[in-house]
Amino acid sequence: MAMWLIPALKAVLPHIGTIISATAPAFTKKGAAPTKDQTQLLQQQISELQTAASQNATHVKELAEQLQRTVAAIEEAALVAKTTHQRAWQLSLAAIVLSAVSLLAVVFHVLTL
């Protein structure tokens, strides 16, 4: 099992009830309220659909803003990781050069004895 899955499940499980209640049908059904006037029922359903559409638009806008912040954070983290990688590469190269010089010095010292 992927290691990231357990923390993700722990983060999501407390909110399952909220998610289920939010996805439950929120619209008026034809048999929900006995009305004599069919146009009144249609007007109520249209009103509910308009409200749901405006709420969805708001939620999509919020999600887009969160996605934009997330992408910016990922780009910043990638830049930091790249800088760290370059620094580690430079230090490794310097260590290799210093090791080679030290090895040559030891070989030269052993051969001159």
C-alpha positions in Angstrom: 0.0 0.0 0.0 1.3 3.5 -0.8 2.6 5.3 2.2 0.8 8.5 1.3 -2.6 6.8 1.3 -2.9 6.3 5.1 -2.4 10.0 6.0 -4.8 10.9 3.2 -7.5 8.6 4.5 -7.0 9.9 8.0 -7.5 13.4 6.7 -10.6 12.5 4.7 -12.5 10.1 7.0 -13.7 12.7 9.5 -15.4 14.6 6.7 -17.2 11.7 5.1 -20.5 12.6 6.8 -20.3 16.2 5.6 -19.5 15.1 2.1 -22.4 12.7 2.0 -24.9 15.3 3.4 -23.6 17.8 0.8 -24.2 15.5 -2.1 -27.7 14.4 -1.0 -30.4 15.6 -3.3 -31.3 19.2 -2.4 -33.9 19.8 -5.1 -37.7 19.7 -4.8 -39.2 16.6 -6.2 -42.5 16.5 -8.0 -44.1 14.4 -5.3 -42.5 16.2 -2.3 -45.2 18.9 -2.0 -48.6 18.4 -3.5 -49.4 21.5 -5.4 -52.2 22.3 -7.7 -50.2 24.7 -9.7 -47.6 23.0 -11.8 -46.0 26.4 -12.8 -45.3 27.2 -9.1 -43.5 23.9 -8.8 -41.5 24.6 -11.9 -40.6 28.1 -10.7 -39.4 26.6 -7.4 -37.3 24.1 -9.2 -35.8 26.7 -11.5 -35.0 28.9 -8.5 -33.3 26.0 -6.8 -31.3 25.2 -10.0 -30.2 28.9 -10.3 -29.1 28.9 -6.6 -27.1 25.6 -7.1 -25.5 27.0 -10.3 -24.4 30.2 -8.5 -23.0 28.1 -5.6 -21.2 25.9 -8.0 -19.7 28.9 -9.7 -18.5 30.2 -6.4 -17.0 26.8 -5.5 -15.2 26.5 -8.8 -13.7 30.0 -8.3 -12.5 29.0 -4.9 -11.0 25.8 -6.2 -9.3 27.6 -9.0 -7.7 30.0 -6.5 -6.6 27.1 -4.3 -5.1 25.4 -7.4 -3.3 28.5 -8.3 -1.8 28.8 -4.8 -0.9 25.2 -4.9 0.9 25.4 -8.3 2.8 28.5 -7.1 3.9 26.7 -4.0 5.0 23.6 -6.0 6.9 25.9 -8.4 8.6 27.6 -5.4 9.5 24.2 -3.9 10.9 23.0 -7.2 13.1 26.1 -7.4 14.4 25.5 -3.9 15.0 21.8 -4.6 16.9 22.7 -7.8 19.1 25.2 -5.9 19.8 22.6 -3.2 20.6 20.0 -5.8 23.0 22.3 -7.6 24.7 23.2 -4.3 25.1 19.5 -3.4 26.5 18.7 -6.9 29.1 21.5 -6.5 30.1 20.3 -3.0 30.3 16.7 -4.3 32.5 17.8 -7.2 34.7 19.8 -4.9 35.1 16.7 -2.6 36.0 14.5 -5.6 38.7 17.0 -6.7 40.0 17.3 -3.1 40.1 13.5 -2.8 42.0 13.2 -6.1 44.5 15.8 -5.1 45.0 14.1 -1.7 45.4 10.7 -3.4 48.0 12.1 -5.8 49.9 13.7 -2.9 50.0 10.4 -1.0 51.1 8.5 -4.1 53.8 11.0 -4.7 54.9 10.9 -1.1 55.1 7.1 -1.1 57.0 7.0 -4.4 59.6 9.6 -3.2 60.5 7.6 -0.1 
